[in-house]
């Protein structure tokens, strides 16, 4: 009986071991030393580090490499331990103008507001809406002029 108890305790403890997962890729400082500001281009950055995680929204003004490390512990919610974002900015000719690294400590929480347009349909069912539109049809909309 005590052997069964020890085996059960060992299995329970094994389930509570922290697990870590890495997502994405961000170049290290040593790798960033290969990029020369003012000489390298967007294509040479992508050739060196591979496809970026995401790109700039304004005419390809930047590329971003993002890496995250998560900690999973038993039944608890996963926690982010580390996040690295490396941003390459480009001038209008596509030449590297700036390289920046941001970490989890540099970030801030952005409160998102959800804006939903009111449809104006509160207690009107589908059939009532369908039948209510029958009288609103215009001959020109159906058959042209």
N, C-alpha and C positions, 0 to 999 in steps of 0.2 A: 504494500500500500504506500509506503514512503517513497519507493522508487517511482511509482506513478505520479505522486505529488511533485517530486523533483523534476520529472520530465515535463509535466504541465507548467510548472513555474518557469522552466527554461524556455519553453515555447512562448509563453506570455512575454517574457523579457526580450526574446528575440524579435517579437513583433513591435517592440517599442524602441528599436534602434533607429536613430536618425538616418534618413537617406537624403542624398543631395542630387539635384539634377541641374545640368547646365543647358541653357537655351541660347542660340544665336552665337555670334562671333564678333569680337572687337579686337583690333590689332593692338599688340603690346607696344610699349614705348620704344623698345628696340626695333620693332618692325616699322614704326612710324618714322624712325631715323632714315629709312630708305627713301622717303618722299621729300623732294626738294620744293619748297614753296617758291612759286614764280617760274619753275621749269617743268614740273610734272603736270600732266593733263588729266582730265576725267578718265580717259581710256587707260592711261598708265596706272592710275589708282585702282581701277577695276581689274586690270590685268594682274596687279600685285596682290590684292586682297580678295579677289573674287567678287561676285555680285553683291551689292550692298543690301542691307536689310530693308531700307526704304530710301526714297529720293526726295529732293526738295519739291515743293509744289509750285514754285515760280520759275518756269522756264529752265528746269534742271540746274538750279543755282547751288545745290548741295547734294551730297550723298551721306547717308548715316549707316554706321555699323553698330548694332546693339547686342550686348551679351548680358544675360541674367543668370544668377545662381539662386536656386530655390532649395529650401529645407523642408522635407516632409518628415513628420514625426508622429507615428501612430495614427490615431483618429483625429488629431488636431488639424486645423486649417493650415495649408502650406504657407510658409513665410518667405519673403524675398530677402536674401542675405546681401546680395551684391548686384549692382547693375552698372554697366559701363556703356556709355554712348560716345562714339567717336564721330565727329562731324567734320567733313571736308567741305569747305566753301570754295566756289569757283568764280572767277571773273567772267565777264560776258564772252570772252574768247575760249572759255573752258579750261583755263589754267588755274592750278591750285592757288588760292589767295590766303587761306587760313585753315589750320587744323586745330580742333578743340576737343578736349576730353571732359565729359561730365560723368559724375558718379551719383549713386543713390543719395548721398548727402547733399548734392547740389540741387536735387529736385525739390519740387513743392507740390502739394496736393492742389489739384484744380477741381473746383466744385462745378459739376456740370448740371445745367438746368434743363429739364425736359419740357419742351413747349409742344403742346398738342393742340391742334386746331379743333375747335368744337364743331361737330358736324351739324348741329341743330336738330338732329333726329334723336329725340329722347324716348318717346313712347309710341312711335309709329313703326308698325311692323313692315316686313318686306312686301307683302301682298298689297297693303294699303299704299305704300310708296309707288309700287308698280302701277296700280290702278289709278292713282292720283295723277300720274304723268300722262295718261291717255288723252285727257282734255286739253293738254298744253301743246300738242303737236301742231306744227305749222305746215301747210301744204308746200310752201316753198322749200322747207327743209327736207321734205320727203321726195318731191318730184322736180325740184329746181324751179326755174322761172315759169 
